[in-house]
Amino acid sequence: MVQQLVDRGLAKIEGRADLPGKPLLYGTTDAFLDHFGVRTLDELPNAAELRRVKLPSPESGQASPAAEEKQLSLAPVSDDGEANAQAPADEPSAAAADAAPSSGE
């Protein structure tokens, strides 16, 4: 998760802690502040404020945002935006295999 923040430019490696294992120390970037609409880190909510926020639970019957997202398909997409159910070019489709002449018959 932290690596994704670094990859997206929202966090950066600031150094290493003087502790066993020398763990990495991370810091935020200006892009992080811009993304969350704050000018300084002091404007972000503290841990106590975050604990007061009620999060939806799976038992409450509310669908999670991930459940509402459309399932992505690996099928090729045509010019009109519809997924095609064609086999990849390097694999013959079942219809092409049926139409091919058989040398053993």
N, C-alpha and C positions, 0 to 999 in steps of 0.2 A: 504494500500500500504506500509506504513512504517513497519507494522507488518510483512509483507512478507520479507522485508530486514532484520529485526531482526531474523526471523525464518531461513533465509538462511545464517546467520552469516556475513552479509555485513554491518550491523549497530548494535549498542549496546546502551542500556540505560546508560547514564552518570550520571544522577541525576535528580533533580527537580529544576525548576526556582522559585525564590522568588517572585512570582506574584500570584494574586488571582487565585485560582483553582490549584495552584502548578503543572503546566504542566510539562510533562517529557521533558528532554533534551537528545537528541540523538547524538551519535558520530559515526564515521566510524571505521572500523576494518582493520587490515592488509589484510584480505581476500578481502575487498572492493578495496583497492589499487592494489592488485594483479590482481583482476578481470578486472579492467579498465586500467591496464598496466602503472600505475604511481607510483613514489616513495614517493611523498608527495602530500598533498591536494593543494599546490600552483601550481602544474602542471595541475590541472583541469581547464576547461574554466570558466571564470567569467560570471555573468549575462548578461553583454553587449555583450560578444562574442556569447553567446547562442541565444540572440535576433537576431543576424545577420544571423543565419542559416535559410534558406528558407525550410519550411516543405511542403510536398506535400499536396494538398487540394483534397477533394473528387470530386470537380468540374473539376479538371485537367484531369480526366479520368484514372489516375494511380490507380491501385488496391492496396489496403492496404495489408501489409503482412498477416494480419489475414484472409483476404478474399481468399488468395492463399493457405492457409493451408488446408490440407485434413480434412474433417469432421470426428471426431472420432465416433466410434460406440460402443455400449454397448453389441453387440452380441458376443458370445464366438468365439474365434479364433482357427482354426484347426492347426495341426502341420505344414501345408504348408503356414501358415500366412494369409489365407483367412478367412473372417468372415463367420460364419455359421448362417443360419437363423432358427435355431432350438429354440424351446421354452425351458425355463429353466427346469431342471429335476423335480422340485417340481410342475410344471404346465403341464398338459397333452396338447399335441399339438392337432390341429384340426383333423389331420389324425388319431391319436390314439383314439380320441373321436368318430369319425365315425366308426372305426373298432370295438369298444367295444360293446359287446352284451347289448341290452337294456332289462331291466326287465319289462318295462311297455307295451311291444308290444305283 
